[in-house]
Amino acid sequence: ATNGGHVFPYTSWETAATNIQAAVTAATAGATVWLSNGVYAAAASNSTVVTINNKPLTLRGASGNPADVVIDGAGDEIEMSWVNSSEPLGTVSGAASRTVA
């Protein structure tokens, strides 16, 4: 949640991680990482928004409406990176991406 408390292990909206990467890193294999409404940006220009290290996950917008959850590349291409895997191990639903600065 963009307005969460950022208190590990991010188990409620009140203690939710404030960025997608922290939530993904804390999640166990097979988990669903819920994204509350808001805009989530890459940490820096030319960086991936999310890196998932060899574990299957689902990233899901809470409302189900992609207009409510935006993953913003700040002018760069959006990249969801699954590392140590020959193919993506998860899905993204109920979220939109944009690359405009």
N, C-alpha and C positions, 0 to 999 in steps of 0.2 A: 504494500500500500504506500502510495507516495506520502501519506501522512501518518504512517504507522510509527510505533515507538522504537523500532529497530532493536528489539530485545530478543536475543537468541534463546530458544530455537524457533522463534517466529510462528507460534502456534495459534494466534488469534489476530483479528484485525487490529486490536489495540497494541499488540506487540510485533506486528508484521514488519518484515524487512522493508526498507525504503527504496531498495533497488532490486532488480530481478536477479542479478548475479549472486547476491548474498543469499537469497531464498533458494536458488538452484544449488548452490554449494552446500547448504544445510540439508536439503531434501535427500531422502533415501531413494534408492532405485525403485521405480514403479510409482512414485508419488505424483500427485497433481499439485502444481504450484499455481495457486489462484492469484490473479492480478486484479486489484481493485481499479476503479475508474481513475484515469489520469494519464499523464504523459511520462514515459520512461525513456531516458536518454542514455546514450553511450557515455562512458566515463571520460573519454577524450576523443578528439577527432582521429579518424582512421583506426579506431579500436572496435572490436566486436561488442555488440550489446550484451550477448550472453555466450559464455563458453560452458558446455556441458561435457564433463569428462567421463565418458564411457559408462553412463547409466541411463536407462530409459526413464523419461519423464514426460509429463504433459504440462504445457503452459496454457492456462485457460483464463480468459477474461471473465470476471464474475457475473457481469450482466448478460454475456453472450452476444452483445452488440459490439462489433469491431470499432465503431465510432467512439465508444466510451473508453477504450484502452488503446493507447497509441505508443508504439515503440519507435522512437525518433532517432534517426541516424545523423541529425544535424548537418545535412548536406552530403553525407557519405552513404554508400550503399549499406543497407541493413544486413547484418550477417548473424545468423544463429549458428554457432559452431559446435558440432559434436566431435570432440577429439578422441583419439584412440579407437576409432570405429570406422569401418569402411562405408557406413551409411547412417543416416539419421536414426536415432533410437527413440524418438518421441514425436510429439505433435504440438502444434500451436493452434488454438482455436479461440474465437471471440476476441481477437486482438487485430489491430491494423498496424501497418508500418508506413513510415514516410521518410523521404530522404531530402526534403526541402530544408534549406538553412533558415 
